[in-house]
Protein backbone atom coordinates (compact mmCIF):
# COMPACT_ATOMS: atom_id res chain seq x y z
CA UNK A 1 0.00 0.00 0.00
CA UNK A 2 1.37 3.42 -0.99
CA UNK A 3 1.90 6.37 1.31
CA UNK A 4 -1.00 8.25 -0.30
CA UNK A 5 -3.39 5.37 0.38
CA UNK A 6 -2.15 5.16 3.97
CA UNK A 7 -2.71 8.91 4.50
CA UNK A 8 -6.18 8.61 2.97
CA UNK A 9 -7.09 5.81 5.39
CA UNK A 10 -5.79 7.82 8.35
CA UNK A 11 -7.84 10.86 7.27
CA UNK A 12 -10.90 8.67 6.83
CA UNK A 13 -10.45 7.40 10.37
CA UNK A 14 -10.41 10.93 11.80
CA UNK A 15 -13.29 12.01 9.57
CA UNK A 16 -15.33 9.04 10.80
CA UNK A 17 -14.91 10.36 14.35
CA UNK A 18 -15.91 13.86 13.28
CA UNK A 19 -18.93 12.44 11.47
CA UNK A 20 -19.97 10.41 14.51
CA UNK A 21 -19.84 13.53 16.69
CA UNK A 22 -20.98 16.15 14.18
CA UNK A 23 -24.20 16.79 16.09
CA UNK A 24 -22.18 18.00 19.05
CA UNK A 25 -19.23 19.49 17.17
CA UNK A 26 -21.32 21.62 14.81
CA UNK A 27 -24.69 21.69 16.54
CA UNK A 28 -26.34 24.72 18.08
CA UNK A 29 -25.88 25.13 21.80
CA UNK A 30 -28.52 23.44 23.93
CA UNK A 31 -28.85 21.55 27.17
CA UNK A 32 -26.83 18.66 25.67
CA UNK A 33 -24.61 20.62 23.29
CA UNK A 34 -22.45 22.79 25.47
CA UNK A 35 -19.10 24.49 25.03
CA UNK A 36 -17.54 21.91 27.35
CA UNK A 37 -19.06 19.02 25.36
CA UNK A 38 -17.73 20.46 22.10
CA UNK A 39 -14.24 20.95 23.53
CA UNK A 40 -14.17 17.43 24.97
CA UNK A 41 -15.17 15.92 21.60
CA UNK A 42 -12.53 17.96 19.76
CA UNK A 43 -9.94 16.82 22.30
CA UNK A 44 -10.87 13.16 21.68
CA UNK A 45 -10.58 13.69 17.92
CA UNK A 46 -7.27 15.50 18.43
CA UNK A 47 -5.90 12.59 20.50
CA UNK A 48 -6.95 10.16 17.77
CA UNK A 49 -5.44 12.30 14.98
CA UNK A 50 -2.23 12.75 16.95
CA UNK A 51 -1.96 9.02 17.63
CA UNK A 52 -2.16 8.48 13.85
CA UNK A 53 0.56 11.05 13.19
CA UNK A 54 -1.75 13.51 11.41
CA UNK A 55 -1.14 16.27 13.96
CA UNK A 56 2.28 17.48 15.06
CA UNK A 57 2.97 16.78 18.74
CA UNK A 58 3.62 20.49 19.35
CA UNK A 59 0.01 21.39 18.52
CA UNK A 60 -2.96 21.31 20.86
CA UNK A 61 -6.57 20.24 20.30
CA UNK A 62 -7.52 23.55 18.69
CA UNK A 63 -5.26 22.71 15.74
CA UNK A 64 -7.63 19.94 14.66
CA UNK A 65 -10.67 22.18 15.06
CA UNK A 66 -9.21 25.40 13.62
CA UNK A 67 -6.65 24.19 11.05
CA UNK A 68 -6.83 20.49 10.14
CA UNK A 69 -10.61 20.19 9.68
CA UNK A 70 -10.99 23.54 7.82
CA UNK A 71 -8.14 22.58 5.46
CA UNK A 72 -9.68 19.20 4.65
CA UNK A 73 -13.08 20.85 4.17
CA UNK A 74 -11.59 23.60 1.97
CA UNK A 75 -9.88 21.07 -0.32
CA UNK A 76 -13.21 19.31 -0.86
CA UNK A 77 -15.15 22.52 -1.39
CA UNK A 78 -12.65 23.69 -4.03
CA UNK A 79 -13.34 20.51 -5.98
CA UNK A 80 -17.10 20.99 -5.64
CA UNK A 81 -16.90 24.62 -6.77
CA UNK A 82 -14.68 23.66 -9.72
CA UNK A 83 -17.18 21.02 -10.76
CA UNK A 84 -20.08 23.47 -10.54
CA UNK A 85 -18.20 26.10 -12.55
CA UNK A 86 -17.04 23.88 -15.36
CA UNK A 87 -19.64 21.12 -15.36
CA UNK A 88 -16.80 18.63 -15.69
CA UNK A 89 -14.76 16.73 -13.19
CA UNK A 90 -11.68 18.82 -13.97
CA UNK A 91 -9.29 15.91 -14.38
CA UNK A 92 -8.22 13.11 -12.04
CA UNK A 93 -6.81 15.45 -9.38
CA UNK A 94 -10.19 17.21 -9.15
CA UNK A 95 -12.41 14.12 -8.91
CA UNK A 96 -14.16 13.57 -5.60
CA UNK A 97 -12.45 10.91 -3.52
CA UNK A 98 -13.84 8.89 -0.64
CA UNK A 99 -12.31 11.52 1.69
CA UNK A 100 -14.26 14.22 -0.17
CA UNK A 101 -17.45 12.16 0.01
CA UNK A 102 -16.98 11.75 3.76
CA UNK A 103 -16.49 15.51 4.16
CA UNK A 104 -19.69 16.11 2.17
CA UNK A 105 -21.52 13.64 4.41
CA UNK A 106 -20.30 15.54 7.45
CA UNK A 107 -21.47 18.81 5.91
CA UNK A 108 -24.77 17.24 4.85
CA UNK A 109 -24.97 17.09 1.08
CA UNK A 110 -28.09 19.27 1.02
CA UNK A 111 -26.57 21.94 3.26
CA UNK A 112 -26.76 25.61 2.23
CA UNK A 113 -22.97 25.62 2.70
CA UNK A 114 -22.79 23.48 -0.43
CA UNK A 115 -25.72 24.76 -2.48
CA UNK A 116 -26.45 28.27 -1.24
CA UNK A 117 -29.86 29.17 0.08
CA UNK A 118 -31.62 28.32 -3.19
CA UNK A 119 -33.44 31.62 -3.33
CA UNK A 120 -34.65 32.69 -6.73
CA UNK A 121 -34.60 36.38 -7.53
CA UNK A 122 -38.06 37.87 -7.46
CA UNK A 123 -39.46 38.61 -10.89
CA UNK A 124 -39.64 42.28 -11.75
CA UNK A 125 -43.07 43.81 -11.52
CA UNK A 126 -44.71 45.24 -14.63
CA UNK A 127 -44.35 48.73 -13.12
CA UNK A 128 -40.56 48.39 -12.98
CA UNK A 129 -40.45 47.02 -16.51
CA UNK A 130 -42.59 49.94 -17.73
CA UNK A 131 -40.34 52.48 -15.97
CA UNK A 132 -37.27 50.84 -17.51
CA UNK A 133 -38.82 51.01 -20.95
CA UNK A 134 -39.70 54.71 -20.52
CA UNK A 135 -36.19 55.52 -19.29
CA UNK A 136 -34.68 53.54 -22.16
CA UNK A 137 -36.79 55.46 -24.71
CA UNK A 138 -35.66 58.78 -23.19
CA UNK A 139 -32.00 57.76 -23.34
CA UNK A 140 -32.37 56.42 -26.89
CA UNK A 141 -34.02 59.64 -28.07
CA UNK A 142 -31.26 61.71 -26.46
CA UNK A 143 -28.53 59.59 -28.08
CA UNK A 144 -30.13 59.45 -31.53
CA UNK A 145 -32.72 62.23 -31.97
CA UNK A 146 -32.49 61.83 -35.77
CA UNK A 147 -33.95 58.30 -35.67
CA UNK A 148 -37.68 57.85 -36.24
CA UNK A 149 -37.75 54.56 -34.34
CA UNK A 150 -35.44 53.70 -31.48
CA UNK A 151 -37.11 50.42 -30.52
CA UNK A 152 -34.09 48.29 -31.42
CA UNK A 153 -31.83 50.58 -29.37
CA UNK A 154 -34.31 50.51 -26.47
CA UNK A 155 -34.15 46.72 -26.37
CA UNK A 156 -30.35 46.88 -26.20
CA UNK A 157 -30.46 49.52 -23.48
CA UNK A 158 -32.88 47.52 -21.35
CA UNK A 159 -30.57 44.49 -21.62
CA UNK A 160 -27.35 46.31 -20.79
CA UNK A 161 -28.07 49.44 -18.76
CA UNK A 162 -29.25 49.27 -15.15
CA UNK A 163 -32.26 51.54 -14.79
CA UNK A 164 -34.35 52.54 -11.76
TADA-V17768 format. One record per residue. RES is the residue in three letters. SS is DSSP state (helix for helix, strand for strand, loop for the rest). PHI is phi in whole degrees, -180 to 180 (NA if undefined). NEAR is the number of other ideal C-beta (glycine too) atoms within 12 Angstrom. Layout:
res=RES ss=SS phi=PHI near=NEAR
res=RES ss=SS phi=PHI near=NEAR
//
This chain:
res=UNK ss=loop phi=NA near=9
res=UNK ss=loop phi=-77 near=8
res=UNK ss=helix phi=-62 near=10
res=UNK ss=helix phi=-63 near=13
res=UNK ss=helix phi=-65 near=14
res=UNK ss=helix phi=-64 near=15
res=UNK ss=helix phi=-62 near=19
res=UNK ss=helix phi=-61 near=23
res=UNK ss=helix phi=-64 near=21
res=UNK ss=helix phi=-65 near=26
res=UNK ss=helix phi=-61 near=35
res=UNK ss=helix phi=-60 near=28
res=UNK ss=helix phi=-64 near=24
res=UNK ss=helix phi=-68 near=36
res=UNK ss=helix phi=-63 near=37
res=UNK ss=helix phi=-63 near=23
res=UNK ss=helix phi=-68 near=31
res=UNK ss=helix phi=-63 near=36
res=UNK ss=helix phi=-62 near=26
res=UNK ss=helix phi=-64 near=19
res=UNK ss=loop phi=-108 near=28
res=UNK ss=helix phi=-62 near=26
res=UNK ss=helix phi=-61 near=18
res=UNK ss=helix phi=-84 near=26
res=UNK ss=helix phi=-62 near=30
res=UNK ss=loop phi=-116 near=22
res=UNK ss=loop phi=-76 near=18
res=UNK ss=loop phi=-74 near=12
res=UNK ss=loop phi=-65 near=13
res=UNK ss=loop phi=-155 near=12
res=UNK ss=loop phi=-63 near=8
res=UNK ss=loop phi=-99 near=13
res=UNK ss=loop phi=-106 near=20
res=UNK ss=loop phi=-116 near=15
res=UNK ss=helix phi=-59 near=14
res=UNK ss=helix phi=-63 near=13
res=UNK ss=helix phi=-63 near=20
res=UNK ss=helix phi=-64 near=27
res=UNK ss=helix phi=-61 near=21
res=UNK ss=helix phi=-61 near=19
res=UNK ss=helix phi=-66 near=31
res=UNK ss=helix phi=-64 near=33
res=UNK ss=helix phi=-66 near=24
res=UNK ss=helix phi=-63 near=24
res=UNK ss=helix phi=-65 near=37
res=UNK ss=helix phi=-59 near=32
res=UNK ss=helix phi=-59 near=22
res=UNK ss=helix phi=-66 near=28
res=UNK ss=helix phi=-63 near=34
res=UNK ss=helix phi=-68 near=23
res=UNK ss=helix phi=-65 near=17
res=UNK ss=loop phi=-89 near=24
res=UNK ss=loop phi=83 near=16
res=UNK ss=loop phi=-87 near=31
res=UNK ss=loop phi=-126 near=30
res=UNK ss=loop phi=-61 near=14
res=UNK ss=loop phi=-65 near=13
res=UNK ss=loop phi=-82 near=7
res=UNK ss=loop phi=-95 near=18
res=UNK ss=loop phi=-106 near=20
res=UNK ss=helix phi=-61 near=25
res=UNK ss=helix phi=-67 near=18
res=UNK ss=helix phi=-61 near=24
res=UNK ss=helix phi=-66 near=36
res=UNK ss=helix phi=-71 near=30
res=UNK ss=helix phi=-98 near=16
res=UNK ss=helix phi=-125 near=21
res=UNK ss=helix phi=-61 near=32
res=UNK ss=helix phi=-61 near=36
res=UNK ss=helix phi=-60 near=18
res=UNK ss=helix phi=-68 near=20
res=UNK ss=helix phi=-65 near=33
res=UNK ss=helix phi=-63 near=31
res=UNK ss=helix phi=-62 near=18
res=UNK ss=helix phi=-61 near=23
res=UNK ss=helix phi=-68 near=33
res=UNK ss=helix phi=-64 near=24
res=UNK ss=helix phi=-62 near=20
res=UNK ss=helix phi=-67 near=30
res=UNK ss=helix phi=-64 near=29
res=UNK ss=helix phi=-63 near=18
res=UNK ss=helix phi=-60 near=21
res=UNK ss=helix phi=-64 near=21
res=UNK ss=helix phi=-66 near=17
res=UNK ss=helix phi=-70 near=13
res=UNK ss=helix phi=-96 near=13
res=UNK ss=loop phi=76 near=8
res=UNK ss=loop phi=-124 near=13
res=UNK ss=loop phi=-72 near=18
res=UNK ss=loop phi=81 near=18
res=UNK ss=loop phi=97 near=11
res=UNK ss=helix phi=-59 near=10
res=UNK ss=helix phi=-73 near=14
res=UNK ss=helix phi=-107 near=21
res=UNK ss=loop phi=-72 near=18
res=UNK ss=loop phi=-73 near=24
res=UNK ss=loop phi=-98 near=25
res=UNK ss=helix phi=-65 near=19
res=UNK ss=helix phi=-64 near=31
res=UNK ss=helix phi=-62 near=32
res=UNK ss=helix phi=-62 near=21
res=UNK ss=helix phi=-66 near=29
res=UNK ss=helix phi=-61 near=36
res=UNK ss=helix phi=-63 near=28
res=UNK ss=helix phi=-65 near=24
res=UNK ss=helix phi=-64 near=32
res=UNK ss=helix phi=-78 near=29
res=UNK ss=loop phi=69 near=17
res=UNK ss=loop phi=-61 near=18
res=UNK ss=loop phi=-100 near=13
res=UNK ss=loop phi=-65 near=20
res=UNK ss=helix phi=-59 near=12
res=UNK ss=helix phi=-62 near=20
res=UNK ss=helix phi=-95 near=24
res=UNK ss=helix phi=-120 near=17
res=UNK ss=loop phi=75 near=13
res=UNK ss=loop phi=-84 near=11
res=UNK ss=loop phi=73 near=10
res=UNK ss=loop phi=-85 near=8
res=UNK ss=loop phi=-90 near=7
res=UNK ss=loop phi=-65 near=7
res=UNK ss=loop phi=-70 near=7
res=UNK ss=loop phi=-66 near=8
res=UNK ss=loop phi=-74 near=15
res=UNK ss=loop phi=-74 near=11
res=UNK ss=helix phi=-64 near=10
res=UNK ss=helix phi=-62 near=11
res=UNK ss=helix phi=-66 near=17
res=UNK ss=helix phi=-62 near=16
res=UNK ss=helix phi=-65 near=16
res=UNK ss=helix phi=-63 near=17
res=UNK ss=helix phi=-61 near=25
res=UNK ss=helix phi=-64 near=25
res=UNK ss=helix phi=-61 near=19
res=UNK ss=helix phi=-64 near=21
res=UNK ss=helix phi=-66 near=29
res=UNK ss=helix phi=-63 near=25
res=UNK ss=helix phi=-61 near=20
res=UNK ss=helix phi=-64 near=23
res=UNK ss=helix phi=-63 near=26
res=UNK ss=helix phi=-67 near=20
res=UNK ss=helix phi=-68 near=15
res=UNK ss=helix phi=-73 near=17
res=UNK ss=loop phi=-136 near=19
res=UNK ss=loop phi=-67 near=12
res=UNK ss=loop phi=-76 near=10
res=UNK ss=loop phi=-78 near=15
res=UNK ss=loop phi=-76 near=11
res=UNK ss=loop phi=-122 near=13
res=UNK ss=loop phi=-116 near=23
res=UNK ss=helix phi=-59 near=17
res=UNK ss=helix phi=-65 near=16
res=UNK ss=helix phi=-69 near=24
res=UNK ss=helix phi=-62 near=26
res=UNK ss=helix phi=-60 near=17
res=UNK ss=helix phi=-64 near=16
res=UNK ss=helix phi=-63 near=26
res=UNK ss=helix phi=-63 near=27
res=UNK ss=helix phi=-71 near=14
res=UNK ss=helix phi=-114 near=13
res=UNK ss=loop phi=-112 near=19
res=UNK ss=loop phi=-76 near=12
res=UNK ss=loop phi=-106 near=21
res=UNK ss=loop phi=72 near=16
//
